[in-house]
Amino acid sequence: MSRWVTVLLSLIVVSGCAAYASKQLDSVFGSASPENRDQVVSQQEADFYHQQVKPILDSRCVSCHACYDAPCQLKLTASAGIERGGSKDLVYDGTRLLAATPSRLFIDGKTTDEWREKGFHPVLNERGQSPAANLEGSLLYRAIALRQQQGDFKQTVLGDEYDFSLARDQQCVSIEEYDQFEQDYPNWGMPYGLPQLTDAEYDVLTRWLANGGKMPAPAPLTQALQEQVDLWESRLNGDSLKDQLVARYIYEHLYLYSMYLDEGEKFRFRLVRSSTPPGKPIDRIATRRPYDDPGVDRVYYRLWLDPEVKVQKNHIPMRLDDARYQRWQSFFYGMDYQVTSLPSYQPEVATNPFMAFREIPPYARYRFLLDHAQKTIMAFIKGPVCRGQVAVNVINEQFWVYFLDPEIAYNNTSADFLENQAEDLEMPAVESSNTLSIASWVMFSEQQKSYLSAKAKLIKQDINEQIALDLNLIWDGDGNNQNAALTIFRHFDNASVVRGMVGQHPKTAWVIDYPLLERIHYLLVAGFDVYGNVGHQLVTRLYMDFLRMEGEMNFLMLLPKQDRERIRQYWYRDANQIIKDYIFSDYIKVGVQSDIQYKSSDRQAELYEMLRSKLAAILDHGYDLTQSKLAQADVNALLSLQQVRGGGIQYLPNLVTVLVTRQGEPLEVLSLIHNKAHANISSLLDEASTRLPQEDGVTLAKGVLGDYPNALMQVEESELQNWVKQIATLKTRQDYVALLNTFGIRRTHPNFWQVSDAIARLNKQDRPRESGILDFNRLENR
């Protein structure tokens, strides 16, 4: 009781101090209002912002202030985010019992006044405008000034006065509360827990903020680009029922993507729903999910110019060109079918794509998703579920993904099958964002059992009558599409998906068919609500268990019938008996022998190599070490590290981004990925109990693989083999500290920003369109 009394008294004192500070500021600088800010920006001020200010914000601030996990919801990725300011409300809250009100930048508020009404406080001065007032009344200035006062770090590893955990208590103070904040947290200036800005950078931001923090409007589109926008908007807004249904399907799958209409990187677009037709200003329809009732008679799909800087963790690039449009035309209009009515937006229909889009042939839908399969899966990693262990602890650390060939799998029989199974393919979003998890899980479990039992019967029938159970079932990318083989890595509380068969043979693999691919999207992207309650998030996680097991089962069918249960038992060692009863029950077994002829005793490894051979023409080798600038001896040493298991590897971070230098000059970037082993991954809340550190391994990749590095290292080319040796011989936690002492670029390292900038430059050179600003919220402090 005394603890809560203390907390209550503290809140009263803080609020009282804030009220007093507000009166003091009001008496000196006038009352606060967004209207006080000078919106007139001269060409000189615009040039100063673009050429000097914005590069500092992008390279020093955005690494922590982007996406939904930006501290205090302060997004510095666009001027609108800076004008919006910060909030004390959390987006990621795994304990809330009721869904929260969304607060998405550009969607849930259109003016600064609206954001103030929603509880966001300014970070720029909104009182009387003068150099003194603009600095004294700016949270941005006070934060960087506080960090400058602290000066250089005096210790290698920062102390307990810092909290770098993702679940830390955020101090989201307003300008009225900042005097007290400075006394309570004198080391919490910005950049938080990182080296201070240089004098030149600090001077630029100070001059900008003293002048009112003026930010110009986005540059207008060129005439050529505007013509491309007009063309695509006309393509997406045909009047026929088929046109409207196809456009709705496209939108619900691509609304998170960054659309490019030319070769440049300057202009990116988002596909949005608008109540206004092409040719008129966009009036964006703000709904919790992309398929919620828009509340208008006719929805128009528009290309909205995205003003945010490119951040890698939520960037899903797609080029819209004539070649892609022709493929979409062939998918959706190359088959003879009629659309007799448009589906409703009622939850029982809109949340279930097998009901909403039943009149579009499954073959066409699957072809559309396969065309950009990496992005289809990437959306669940880079979408709203971009943070949280519970969101991704449903997948293994590294696994390969293949796809069922649409030419073999999707005929009239399969279309009728999906029509009959539509109700059993319901997903958690049907219950909105407020869900009671246990009761829901039981219902979805029974529906999944029914679906898999029916699927097993269909497979037995088709294989016995017309289809061979062999490698012809696997899509080969039509000989030119690199999306046919993917690698997914989990990095504890986030993940990556890349094209190709990257790394060593994984423990598990998936084969994905159309119903599975569609459900992954509607479960973790379209249907996932980051503002939902704890029940919604838990049921989403539990349902994903079903989908993982289904993908694994599809892969196991390619192996001899007598091997399947043994391998599955190995994948689910020590699993809960309820999980085992589900996995090994008869209704998900397909008792048909594989038609693949095996020659070795390790048939899983042999299958991997047969798949590699089958897909050789389309495999992406962009992450292969052999594509790097390194000498062959160094490449061989790095590859040898992938054979090491156990030992001190358990002490490595989840993801290390390594800058390789040649005589001090940046040469190459490598990614060291820690693949943590588990007896099984069916545990929801006690993952540590399933860990098998003696089976841990690593994957080495060329370039930046992963968006959230946990550690940065710099290794001189001549020291690479020594670096490999030190990692291979790690035994203790102190051995890892010694590795950091030699090669680590810790948070406190004086060269931190130089190394970070070099990694960013090489990343952009390596993958110009895919790359973006990395996230530093998960950098370790050890």
N, C-alpha and C positions, 0 to 999 in steps of 0.2 A: 504493500500500500504506500509506503514512504517513497518508493521509486516513482510511482505515478504522480504523487503529490509534487515531487521535485520536477518532473517533466512538465506538469501543468504550470507550476510557478515559473519555469524557464520560458514557456510559451508566452505567458502573460508579460514577463519582463521584455522578451524580444519584441512582441507586438507593441508594447508600450514604447520601447526605444524607437521602433520603426515609425510609429505615429509621431513621436517627437521629432525624429529626423525629417520626416515628410514636411512637418510644419516649418522646420528650419529652412529646408530647401525652398519651400514655397515662398517664405518671407524674403529670401534673397533673390531667387530666380523666377518666381511666379509659379502658378499651378501647372501640373503636368497635363499635356494633351498632345496626341499625335499631330494635330493641326499646327502646332508650334514649329514643327520641323520644316525647314526651307526645302521645298521640292524642286526649285529651279537649279539646274545643273549646267554650268557653262561647258563649252567644249574643252577648255583647259582642265576643268575639274574632272570631266569624264575621262580624258586622257590620263590624268594622274591616277585615277582609280584603276583603270584597266591595266596600265603599264607598271604601276608600282605597288598599289595597295592590294589588289586582288591576288597577284602571285604570292604575296605573303600570307594572306588568309587561306589560300588553297593549300600551300605547302606546310604551314605551321599550325593551322587551326582545324581544317576540315577533317584531318586524320582522326579526330575524336568527336567532331560535331557534325555527324551526318546520319541519315537513316533514322529509324525509330529509336535506336539506342543512344542518340545524342544526349549527353548529360543535360538535364533540365529541359529537354526537348528543344534546345537551342541549336538550330540548324544553320550553319554558316555556309552552306552550299550555294545560296542565292541571296540576292539583296532582300527578297521578300521574307526569307527566314530571319535575317538580321533585324528587319523592321518588326517582325512578329515578336521576337524576343524569347524569353524563357518562361517555364511553368514549373510549379511545384508538383504537378501530377505526374505519375509514372505511366508510361505506355506499357512496358513489360512489368507485369505484376502477376505472379503465379499464385497469389493467395486471394484475389478478389472473388467475392461470392456473386456479384452482379456485374454484368458487362458495363464497361465504361463508355462514355460518349467519345466518339472519334475526334481526333484533333490533327488531321492530316494537312500538311502545308499544301496550299493551292486548291484544296478540295473542301474542307470544312469551315473555312473562313476566307473571305475575299478581300477584306479591308483590315487595316490595323485596328480600327475601332472595334470591329467584330472580335478580333483576337483579345483585345483588352476586356471585352465583355465576357469572354471565355476564361479569363483569369491569367492570361499571359502578361508578363511585365516587360517593360522596355529595357533594352541593353544600350540604347543610344539616348542622348539627352532629349527629353520631350518637354522641357521647360523653356524659359526665355533663352534665345540663341545668342551666345557670345563665346569667345574662346574659353574663358574661365568656366562658364556654365557647362559648355559642351564636354569639357574634361571632367569636371567635378560630378556631373550628372550622368556620365557614361559608365555602365558596368564594364564594357569592353576595355576602356582605358584604365579603370581602377584595377581590373584583373591583371593586365599586362604590366602595370606600374608596380603592383604588389610583387610580381615575379622578379622584376628588375631590382627591387629593393633587396630581395633575398640574395641575389648575386650567384656566383658559381657554387656548385655543389661541393661540399667539404668531405663527403663520404662516398665510397663506391656503391654501396647498397643503401638505399634510403630506409629510414627508420619507421617505427610504428605510427608516427604522426601522419603518414600517408596511408591511404586505403585504395588499393587498385583492384579490388574485387568488383565483379560486375554487379553484384547485389548490394554494393555499399550504400550507406545512407547519403543521399545527395543533398548538398546544401544549396538549394536553389533560391538564393536571396535576391531581393529587389535592391535597387540603389538606396532605398531608405534604410535597408538593413545592413548595408555593406560596411559601415564603420565597426559595428559589432563583429561582423564576420572577420574583418582584418585582425581584430584582437584575438578571436577564438582560433583562427586558422591562418597564422602568419605565413605559412609555407605553401598555401594553396592558391598562389597566383597562377596565371596562365602564360605559357603552356604548363599544364598541371603535371608535376613529376617528371618534367623533361627540361633540357637546357633552355635557358632564357633566350629571348630574341637578341640578335646582334644590335649594337648601338644604331646602325643604319636602319635596320628593320623597325626598331622601336621608334626612331625618329619619324619614319614615313607614316606609321600608324598614328602617332601622336598628332602630326600635322593634319592628317585626314580627319581624325576625330575632333580636333579643335575647330576645324572648319565646318563641323556639323555632320561628319560621316556621310557625305553626299554620295549617292550611287545613281548612275545614269540608267535610263530605261534600256532594255535589251535592243540590240541592233536590229533594224528591219530586215526582212528577207529580201534577197535579190529577186529580180523579176523572174529569172529562170527557175529559182527554187519555188517561188509562189505558184508558178505554172504547174510544177510537179505536185505541189500540195493540192491544187484545184483538180488535177487529173485523178489523184488517188481518192480524194473525197467523192468525186463523181462515181468512181468505181465501187466505192463502199456504200453508196446510198441509192441503189436502184430501187424502183418502186414495186417490182413484182414481189409476191410472197416468197419465192425462192431467193431473190436477192436479199430481202430483209432477214430471212432466216440464216443464210450463209454469212451475212455480215455480222449478225449477232454471235454466231459460232466463232468467227475469227476474232471478234473483240474480246469475248470471254476468255480466250486463250492467249491473247497478245497484249492485254492492257498494261502489263508491267514492262513491256519491252521498250528499248530506246530505238526509234526508227530513224534510219539514215536514208536520205533521198539522193545523195551525191557522194563523191569520194572524200569530201572534206569531213573534218571533225567538229566544225564550229556549230553547226545546227543539228539538233536532235529533237525528235518529236515523240509524243505519246499519243496513242490512240485512245480517245475519250468519248464518252456519251454526252451529247449536247441536245438541248431542247430546240436549238436553232439550226436551220439547214445550211449547207455550204453557201458561202458568199456573204453570210452575216457573222457578226462577232460570236464567238463560242460562249454559250451559257452552259457551263459544265453541270451535269447532273451528279449530285453528291449522294451516293448510297453506300451503305456499309460494305456490301459485296457487289461484284460486277453484274450479278444477275438479279439483284433486288428490283422491285417494282420501281420504274423510273418516274411514275406519276405524271406522265405526259402521253398524249395520243400517239405520237410518232417520235421515235428515237433516231437521232442522226449521229453518225460516226465521223468524228472530226480529228484532224491532226493538229494537236496543240504543241506549240513551240516550248520545249522544256528549257528553262533558263538555268537550271542547276549545273554546277560543275560535275564532271564525270567522276563518280566514286565506284571503285571496282566491286565492292561488296554487294551493290544492288544494280549493277549495270548489265543488262542483257541486250546486246546489240543485234539489230537485224537490218539488213539492207533491203529497201523496197525498190525493186527495179523491174523492168519488163519481163526478165526471165522468171522471176518469182511469181509475177502476176499470171504469166502463161501457165505455170505449174498449178497455181491455185485454180485457174479456169479449168484445167484438165481434171483436177481432183473433184471439183464441185459441179461442173457443168458437162463433164465428159460422159456422164452416165444418164440414162433416161429414167428420170423419176419426177414425181409431181409433189409439190407442197400445197396441201389443201387448206391449211390454216396455220396461224402462228401460235406457238406455245404461250401459255399464260406465264405470269411472273409469280404465281402462288408457290410457296416454298416446296410443297410436295412435288412440283413439276420442275421449277427452276433450279433446285439443288441437285437434280438428277439428270445428267446429260443424256442418259439413255432414254429418258422420257421426253425431255425438252427438244432433242434433236433427232428423234426417232425417224423422221421423214428424210433425213440426209443419210444415204447409205453408209454403213459402218466402214466399208472399204474407203470411201472418200474421206471420212473423218480421220481414219488411221493414216492414210497417205499424207494428209495435211500435217499431222503431228510428227510423223517420221521424217518429213522433209527437214525439220529443224529439231530433231529429237534431243540433242544435247541441251538446247535452250528450253525445251519442254520440261526436262527434268531440272535444269538449272533454276527454273522459276521457283521451285519449292525451296531451294537453298538461298536464292537471292531475293526472294519476295518477303512478305511480312514475317515469316518464320525465320528471320535472319539472325536470330539470337536465341540461345537457350539450350542447355543440355537435354532437357526433356524432349525438345523438338527433334533432335537428331540421334539420341541414343538408341533409336530403333534400327540403326544400320550398323554394319560392320565397318572397321577402320579402313579397309581397302577392298573393293570388289569390282569385277568386270560386269558389264551389262551388254546383252545382245537382244535382238528383236525378232519376233516371229515374222516370216515373210508374208506380206499382205497378198501376194498373188496366189499363195497356196491356201491361206487360212480363211480368207473372207469371200465366201460364196453365199448363195441364197440360204443354205442351211444355217450358217453362222448368223446371218442377219435375223432369221426367224428365232434363233436361240436367244439372241440379245433382246429381241422384242418380248419374249416370254419371261426373261429373267430380270426385266427392268426394275420391278419392285424389290427384288432381293439385292439390287445394287445401290440401294439408298445409302447416303453418307451422313456423317454427324451433323452437317450444317442444316439438315432438315429440321433439327430441333432448335434452331436459332443460335444465339451466342450465350444463352443461359441454359446449361445442361446439367442434369444429375448423372454423374459418370457411371456408377455401377449398373443401374437399371438400363442405361443406354447400351453399355458394353454387352450385356446379356442379349439384348434384342439384336444388335448388329452381329454378334457371334452366331446366333441361330440363322440369320439371313445369309451369312457367309458360308456356313455349312451347307445350306440348301443350294447355293450357287455352285460351290465347288463339286458337290455331288452330281449335279446336273452336267457340269462341265466334264467331269470324269467320264460320264456315260457317253457324251458326245465325242470325246476323244477316242474312246474305245471303238465306237461305231465308225468314225471316219478313218482311223488307222487300219481297221480290219477291212474296210471296203475300198478305200481309194488313196490313202496317204501313207507314205513310208515314214517311220520314226527315225529320221537320219538328219544329216547336216543340211539337206535341202530345205528343211523347215526354217533355217536361219536366214534372215534378210542379209544380202550381201551389199546393200547400199546401191543396188542397180549398177554396180561397177564404178560409180563416181561420187557417191555420197559418203563423206567421212563420219556421218552420224551413226553408222551401223555398229560401231564398237565404242563403248564409253568406259571410262574409269571413274569411280566415285571414291573419294577419300573423306573420311570423317576426321575432324580435328577437335575432338572432345565436344565443344558446344557450337561448332559450325562445321561446314563441309564444303567440298569442291567437286565439280564434275567437269571432266575434260574428255576430249576425243582421243581415241587410241587405247591400246592395251598397255597402260603405263605401269612400270614396276614389275616385281616378281609375281609368280603365280599366287593368286589370292586364295584365302580359305574358302570363300563362297563366290558364287556368281548368280546372276539373274538372267532369265529369258522373259522379256516383257511382250505381252500381246496387247491388242487394242483395249479391251476392257480394263486391264491393269494400268496401262499408261493414262487412260482417261481418268480413272479413279485417283491416281496419284495427283493429277492436276486439280481435280475438284475437291480433294481432301485437304491438300497442303497449300494450295494457292487460292483458287477462286473461292473455296468454302472456308478457308481459315481466317478467323477474325482475331487479330493481335490484341484487340480491345475486349475480347470475350472473357467470360469468367473461367475459374479454375476447372470447372467440369467440362466446358467446351474444349479446353486445351488438353485435358487428360484423355478424353474420349478420342480426340484426334490422334493422339499418340498411340492409344491402344488399338485403334482401327488400323493404323499403319503397320502394326504387327502382322495383321492378316495379309496385307499386301506384300510385305517382305517374304513371308512364308510362301505365298503363291508364286512369286518370282523365282524363289529358290526351287520350288517343286517343279516348275517348268524346265529349269536347267537340269535337274536330276533325271528327268525323263530321258535325256539323251544318253545317260549312262546305263550300263547293264542293269536289269531289274534286280539282280541279286546284290548289287552294290548300294542301292539307294538308301535303304534303311540304315545300313552301317554308317554311311557318310552323314546322313541326317542326325544320327545319334551323336556323332563326333561334333557336329555343329552346335548341338544343344546339350552338351555335357552339363550335368548338375542343374538342369532346368527344373522349374516348379512342375509338380506332377500334373497340374491342370493344363499347363502349356504342353507337356508331353502327350497327354491324352488327346489334345487337339491335333498336334502335329502328326501323330502316328495312328490316328483313327482311320478307319476304312474309307470314309467318304471322300478323303482327298487323295487316295491312292489310285494310281492307274496301273493296273496289272498287265501292261503290255511290254513286250521285250523291245529293247532298242535294236534298230537295224544297222547301227554303226559297228563295223568290225574293228575290234581292239586287238593290239599285239603285245602290250606290256601289262605288268601287274599294277602299275599306278595309272589307272584309267582316267582319273580326273585330270592329271597333268597331261596325259596324252590327248584328251579332249581339248584342253586349252590350246595345245599346239596345232591340232587339226583346225580349230577355229581361226587361229592366227594365219594358217596357210590359206584357208578359204577366203579370208578377208584381207589378204596381203595387199591387194590392189588399192584398197581405200583406207588402210590404217594411217592415222595421223601420227607422225613421228616428231612433232614439234617439241615435245618435252624430253626426247631421248638425249642422253648425255653425248651420244655420238654426233649430235648436231651442234655441239658447243665449239668454242674456239680453243678448247683445252687440248693439250698433248695427249696422245693415245695412252701413254703410261699413267697419266693422271686419271683419265677416264677409266682405265682398268682398275685402278685403286679405288675409285668411287664406286664402281660396280661391285667390287668385292665386299664393300661395306654392307650391301644388301643381303649378303649371305649370313651375316652375323645375327645371332638370336640370343635374347636374354641378357644376363649380366647387368652392366650399368646402363644399358640402353633405357631402362625404365626411368632414369633420371633426366632424360632429354625432354625438352618442351614438345608440345604437339607439333609445332611448325617453326622451323628456323629458316630465315631468309639470309642467304650468304652472298656477300659481295666479294668476288675474286678480283684481285688487282694484279697488275703487272708493273713492277717498279713504281708502285703507288698509284698508278692510273687505273680507273675502272675498266675491267675487261669483260666480265661475265657475271650473271646472277645464277645461283643455284638454290634449290629448295630442298631442305632436309625434312622429311615427313616421318614422324614417329607413329608407327602402326601398333597401337596397343592391342594386345591379345586378350580375349575373353573366353571363358568356358561357354558362355552363351550370351545373347543380348536380349533376353526376354524379361530382365528385371527392370522394373519401372523406377524404383526409388533407391535401390541399393546396388548401384553398378559396381562399387568397389568390391563387393563380395564375389563378383564373377571374374575379376581381373586375374590374368595369368602372366605376370611380368617375365617369367622365364621363357615365354614364347614371343616376346616383343621383337619387332624388327624395324627397319627403316627403308624408305624409298628415297632415292636421289633423283631429282629432275632438273632439267635445264630450264632456266627462267624462273619467273615468279609463279608458283602454283599455290594458290590459297590467298585469301584476302585479309587475313588477320594474323600477321606474324606474332609469335610469342617471344621471339628473340632475334636480334640482328647480330651477324658476325661479319668480320672482314678477314679474309685469308689471302696472303700474298701467294701468287701462283707457285712459287718455289717451295712454299710450305704446305701445299695441298696434301701431299702424301703423309706428312707428319700429322696434319689435322685428322686425316682418315685414321691413322694409327691410334691417336689419342681417343677417338670415339670408339673404335673397335675394342680397345682395352679398358674402357670404363668399368670400374667395379663399384665405386661408392658415390654418394652424393657429392663428397668433397672433390672427387675426380672431375665431376662436371664443373664445379666451381673453378678448378684449376684450368679447365678448357676455356671457360669464360674469361678468366684472368689473362689468358694468352690471346684469344681471338674475339672475345665478346665486345660488342658495342652496346653497353648497357644504357639504360635511361640517363645515367649520369655522365656518360662519356662525352668529353668535350667535342669529339668529332661526330656526335650522333647525327646532327642535321646534314652534315656533308655526306655521310654514308647513306642516309635516307634519300637525299636528293639524287645521289648517283644511282641508287636502285630504281628510283622513279624514272630517271632518264633511260636506263637500259630496258626497263619494262616497257616503256612507250616505244622504243625502237624495235623491240622484239615483237610486240603485238599492238600495233598502233590503235586499232579499233577496240579490242577487248580490254586493254589496260585502263587503269584509273587510279585514283588516290587510294592507298592502302589504309586500313584501319589500325590505329595504335592503341585501342582501348584494352587489348589483351596482352600487351607487352608485360613480361614478367619483371619482377624486382628481386633478383637473387644473384 
